Amino acid sequence: MKVNPLKLHRDLGDAGLPVTSVDETGRVIYLRALSADEARKAEEIIAAHDPSPDERQRTLEQDRQAGICDRDLLDALWNWVVGGSRESVDDILARRAG
């Protein structure tokens, strides 16, 4: 089974399950043993899992391909909020647009 660990982890957590990790093989580790209801809920979520990247993951990959890293985003935000300069933000938007 192909798995998107970040997405599956989020989906299980959003359902209120005590998930601590999901690996590339689909192995899920929970903080504690699941109740019968929780186990059924987990099985349903795992069976319905769509491993395709979500919007955030697609954006991160597009940024990576454009040479934009997390530090660039953080610096641009800092410069805009604290320094009042949108120059770095505009640069990132231009790089995203290609």
C-alpha positions in Angstrom: 0.0 0.0 0.0 1.4 3.4 -1.0 1.2 5.9 1.9 1.7 9.6 2.3 2.9 9.6 5.9 2.3 13.3 6.6 -1.2 13.2 5.2 -2.2 9.9 6.9 -0.8 11.2 10.2 -2.8 14.3 9.9 -6.0 12.5 9.0 -5.7 10.1 11.9 -5.0 12.9 14.3 -7.8 15.0 13.0 -10.2 12.1 13.7 -9.1 12.3 17.4 -6.9 9.2 17.3 -3.8 9.2 19.5 -1.3 8.7 16.6 2.3 9.4 17.3 3.9 8.4 13.9 3.3 7.0 10.5 6.2 5.7 8.4 6.7 5.3 4.7 5.4 1.6 4.8 2.1 2.7 6.4 3.0 1.4 9.9 1.2 3.5 12.4 2.3 3.9 16.0 -0.3 5.1 18.6 0.3 6.6 22.0 -1.8 3.9 23.5 -3.9 0.9 22.6 -7.0 1.9 20.6 -10.5 1.1 21.8 -12.6 -1.1 19.5 -14.4 2.0 18.1 -11.1 3.8 17.6 -9.6 0.8 15.8 -12.6 0.7 13.4 -12.3 4.4 12.8 -8.5 4.0 12.1 -9.2 1.1 9.7 -11.8 3.2 7.8 -9.4 6.2 7.5 -6.5 4.0 6.4 -8.7 2.2 3.8 -9.8 5.5 2.4 -6.3 7.0 2.4 -5.3 8.9 -0.7 -1.5 9.0 -0.9 -1.4 11.9 -3.4 0.3 15.1 -2.1 -2.0 17.6 -0.5 -2.0 21.3 -1.5 0.7 22.2 1.1 3.0 19.4 -0.1 2.5 20.5 -3.7 3.4 24.1 -2.8 6.5 23.0 -0.8 7.7 21.0 -3.8 7.0 23.9 -6.2 8.9 26.2 -3.9 11.8 23.7 -3.7 12.0 23.6 -7.5 12.0 27.4 -7.6 14.9 27.5 -5.1 12.7 28.8 -2.3 13.5 27.4 1.2 11.7 27.8 4.5 14.3 30.3 5.6 13.5 32.5 2.6 9.8 32.5 3.6 10.6 33.2 7.2 13.0 36.1 6.3 10.5 37.6 3.9 7.7 37.5 6.5 10.0 39.0 9.1 11.2 41.8 6.8 7.6 42.6 5.9 6.1 42.5 9.4 8.9 44.0 11.3 10.8 46.0 8.7 7.8 47.1 6.6 9.5 46.0 3.4 7.6 43.8 0.9 10.6 43.4 -1.3 11.5 39.9 -0.2 7.8 38.8 -0.4 7.5 40.2 -3.9 10.7 38.4 -4.9 9.3 35.1 -3.7 6.0 35.7 -5.4 7.9 36.4 -8.7 10.0 33.3 -8.3 6.8 31.2 -7.7 5.2 32.7 -10.8 8.3 31.6 -12.8 
